[in-house]
Amino acid sequence: MKNSQLYKGSLNTIIMKLLEENGKMYGYEITQKVKAITQGELTITEGALYPALHKLEAEGLLDVEVEKVDNRLRKYYKLTETGTKETVNRLTELEDFIRNLQTLVNPKLEF
């Protein structure tokens, strides 16, 4: 996808959905999962990912766990209980938005 502005507003919801499905994940893992799922059509840069993760953490939607992996510290992100509930709300909002966008892009003519 050439225009990252189209999905930038959905980045937090994308992150939350992945964490809902996978439990805990580290940053690079999130970027690679999005790339794999979309067959390279969507890429999340570190410059977009980490501010989003920090914002979600500050909002109380994510917890951070630090683990030592191969002699280095790795931060894993996971949803809080509030984050799990908010994921449901945000996914519903996103689905409604997509449905409305599809209606605008491909309106069905009714007579």
Backbone hydrogen bonds, N-H to C=O, Kabsch-Sander energy under -0.5 kcal/mol:
donor,donor_aa,acceptor,acceptor_aa,energy
4,S,2,K,-1.0
6,L,3,N,-1.5
7,Y,4,S,-0.9
8,K,4,S,-1.3
9,G,5,Q,-0.6
10,S,7,Y,-1.6
11,L,8,K,-1.3
14,I,10,S,-2.5
15,I,11,L,-2.6
16,M,12,N,-2.5
17,K,13,T,-2.5
18,L,14,I,-2.2
19,L,15,I,-2.3
20,E,16,M,-2.2
21,E,17,K,-2.0
22,N,18,L,-2.3
23,G,19,L,-1.7
24,K,22,N,-1.1
25,M,77,Y,-2.1
27,G,75,K,-0.5
30,I,26,Y,-1.9
31,T,27,G,-2.0
32,Q,28,Y,-2.3
33,K,29,E,-2.2
34,V,30,I,-2.2
35,K,31,T,-2.0
36,A,32,Q,-2.4
37,I,33,K,-2.9
38,T,34,V,-2.2
39,Q,36,A,-1.2
40,G,35,K,-3.2
41,E,38,T,-1.8
45,T,43,T,-0.6
48,A,45,T,-0.9
49,L,45,T,-2.8
50,Y,46,E,-2.0
52,A,48,A,-1.3
53,L,49,L,-2.6
54,H,50,Y,-2.6
55,K,51,P,-2.2
56,L,52,A,-2.5
57,E,53,L,-2.2
58,A,54,H,-2.5
59,E,55,K,-1.8
60,G,57,E,-1.6
61,L,56,L,-2.6
62,L,56,L,-0.9
63,D,78,K,-3.2
65,E,76,Y,-2.8
67,E,65,E,-0.5
67,E,74,R,-2.6
69,V,67,E,-0.6
69,V,72,R,-3.5
72,R,69,V,-1.3
74,R,67,E,-3.1
76,Y,65,E,-3.6
76,Y,74,R,-0.5
77,Y,25,M,-3.5
78,K,63,D,-2.1
79,L,23,G,-0.5
80,T,61,L,-2.1
84,T,80,T,-2.2
85,K,81,E,-1.8
86,E,82,T,-2.6
87,T,83,G,-2.0
88,V,84,T,-1.2
89,N,85,K,-1.4
90,R,86,E,-2.8
91,L,87,T,-2.6
92,T,88,V,-2.0
93,E,89,N,-2.3
94,L,90,R,-2.5
95,E,91,L,-2.6
96,D,92,T,-2.3
97,F,93,E,-2.4
98,I,94,L,-2.7
99,R,95,E,-2.4
100,N,96,D,-2.4
101,L,97,F,-2.6
102,Q,98,I,-2.6
103,T,99,R,-1.8
104,L,100,N,-2.0
105,V,101,L,-2.7
106,N,102,Q,-2.8
109,L,107,P,-0.6
